[in-house]
């Protein structure tokens, strides 16, 4: 027995004439699915055209509220009853919250220290490249002077 989101108690998909449990979403016929898949295989805009035609003629969400998604009538579960809390929310325990703040502060300081080390290493590599470039340039100039005098 399949129940739909907008059905009255005791009403099933068969008794309402709707074909799917998701708020009256109409089923695609085998021809429509075949046309869409063939359209994507042959030339992708044809597949998009098949989807657009289904949507344009109002058959994509047939039976659901005008313009509403098929899942719009479904109730969302209350996640707080499962013990899930937002990351920014406190735990309710002052000692744990203080520990958490202290650890986050320590991690932030470590991140800053690593950023400074990365910056210093980048500066070191730049100085190394400049020294190498200067050495290569000096060699070039010395070689040029020797060929110019001979």
Secondary structure per residue as TSV (DSSP state, phi and psi in degrees):
chain	resnum	aa	ss	phi	psi
A	1	X	-	360.0	120.2
A	2	X	-	-104.3	124.0
A	3	X	-	-99.7	149.0
A	4	X	-	-110.4	157.2
A	5	X	T	-63.9	-34.3
A	6	X	T	-100.0	10.1
A	7	X	-	-82.3	153.9
A	8	X	-	-73.9	158.8
A	9	X	T	-56.2	134.0
A	10	X	T	88.2	-8.8
A	11	X	-	-90.3	135.4
A	12	X	-	-113.4	175.8
A	13	X	H	-62.5	-36.0
A	14	X	H	-67.1	-41.9
A	15	X	H	-72.7	-23.3
A	16	X	H	-92.0	-10.6
A	17	X	T	82.1	5.4
A	18	X	-	-90.4	152.9
A	19	X	S	-102.2	-4.3
A	20	X	-	-148.1	154.9
A	21	X	T	-78.5	-11.9
A	22	X	T	-88.5	68.6
A	23	X	T	65.6	27.8
A	24	X	T	87.4	20.0
A	25	X	-	-61.6	122.6
A	26	X	-	-75.1	145.8
A	27	X	-	-77.5	148.0
A	28	X	-	-84.3	138.3
A	29	X	-	-75.7	164.0
A	30	X	H	-61.0	-35.6
A	31	X	H	-64.7	-41.8
A	32	X	H	-66.9	-43.3
A	33	X	H	-64.7	-43.2
A	34	X	H	-61.3	-42.1
A	35	X	H	-64.3	-40.8
A	36	X	H	-66.0	-48.1
A	37	X	H	-63.4	-44.8
A	38	X	H	-62.5	-38.9
A	39	X	H	-61.1	-43.0
A	40	X	H	-67.7	-36.1
A	41	X	H	-70.0	-47.3
A	42	X	H	-71.6	-52.2
A	43	X	-	-158.5	112.2
A	44	X	H	-53.2	-33.8
A	45	X	H	-63.1	-25.4
A	46	X	H	-66.5	-37.9
A	47	X	H	-64.7	-41.5
A	48	X	H	-65.0	-36.1
A	49	X	H	-63.0	-39.8
A	50	X	H	-63.7	-43.5
A	51	X	H	-65.4	-43.6
A	52	X	H	-61.2	-41.8
A	53	X	H	-63.3	-41.7
A	54	X	H	-62.3	-42.3
A	55	X	H	-69.5	-44.6
A	56	X	H	-62.6	-39.7
A	57	X	T	-85.0	11.7
A	58	X	T	73.4	20.2
A	59	X	-	-99.8	-10.5
A	60	X	T	-68.4	-42.5
A	61	X	T	-115.4	36.8
A	62	X	T	-53.6	129.5
A	63	X	T	93.8	-18.9
A	64	X	S	-88.7	172.3
A	65	X	S	-59.9	151.0
A	66	X	T	-56.3	112.8
A	67	X	T	78.7	-1.9
A	68	X	-	-87.2	150.0
A	69	X	-	-71.9	153.0
A	70	X	T	-64.1	-22.5
A	71	X	T	-95.5	5.1
A	72	X	T	-63.1	-30.5
A	73	X	T	-84.4	-6.7
A	74	X	S	-78.7	140.2
A	75	X	-	-82.5	135.1
A	76	X	-	-83.4	140.4
A	77	X	-	-69.9	150.7
A	78	X	-	-82.1	105.6
A	79	X	G	-70.3	-22.2
A	80	X	G	-66.6	-24.0
A	81	X	G	-72.1	-17.5
A	82	X	G	-90.1	1.1
A	83	X	T	88.6	8.9
A	84	X	-	-84.9	136.0
A	85	X	-	-131.2	158.7
A	86	X	-	-67.3	149.2
A	87	X	T	-63.5	-33.2
A	88	X	T	-78.7	-18.6
A	89	X	S	-72.7	148.9
A	90	X	-	-73.7	164.0
A	91	X	-	-83.6	-15.7
A	92	X	S	95.6	-9.2
A	93	X	-	-111.0	117.1
A	94	X	H	-63.2	-39.2
A	95	X	H	-65.1	-44.1
A	96	X	H	-66.1	-41.0
A	97	X	H	-62.4	-39.0
A	98	X	H	-65.8	-42.2
A	99	X	H	-61.4	-43.0
A	100	X	H	-62.9	-44.4
A	101	X	H	-61.0	-42.4
A	102	X	H	-63.2	-42.8
A	103	X	H	-67.6	-40.1
A	104	X	H	-64.9	-37.7
A	105	X	H	-65.2	-42.5
A	106	X	H	-62.2	-42.9
A	107	X	H	-65.6	-37.3
A	108	X	H	-65.1	-41.9
A	109	X	H	-63.6	-40.6
A	110	X	H	-63.2	-41.0
A	111	X	H	-62.0	-43.2
A	112	X	H	-62.6	-41.9
A	113	X	H	-62.5	-42.8
A	114	X	H	-65.6	-37.3
A	115	X	H	-62.6	-40.8
A	116	X	H	-65.4	-41.0
A	117	X	H	-63.4	-40.7
A	118	X	H	-63.1	-42.7
A	119	X	H	-62.5	-43.1
A	120	X	H	-64.4	-40.2
A	121	X	H	-65.7	-40.5
A	122	X	H	-61.9	-41.6
A	123	X	H	-63.1	-41.3
A	124	X	H	-59.8	-45.7
A	125	X	H	-63.2	-37.7
A	126	X	H	-63.3	-44.3
A	127	X	H	-63.7	-39.4
A	128	X	H	-63.8	-43.7
A	129	X	H	-63.3	-42.5
A	130	X	H	-62.7	-42.2
A	131	X	H	-63.6	-41.7
A	132	X	H	-64.5	-44.5
A	133	X	H	-61.5	-41.0
A	134	X	H	-64.8	-41.5
A	135	X	H	-62.5	-45.4
A	136	X	H	-63.1	-39.7
A	137	X	H	-65.6	-42.8
A	138	X	H	-62.4	-41.2
A	139	X	H	-61.9	-42.6
A	140	X	H	-61.0	-46.8
A	141	X	H	-65.7	-39.3
A	142	X	H	-66.3	-41.9
A	143	X	H	-64.8	-38.0
A	144	X	H	-67.4	-39.5
A	145	X	H	-65.2	-39.7
A	146	X	H	-68.2	-36.6
A	147	X	H	-74.8	-29.1
A	148	X	H	-73.9	-34.3
A	149	X	H	-79.1	-23.8
A	150	X	-	-92.2	360.0
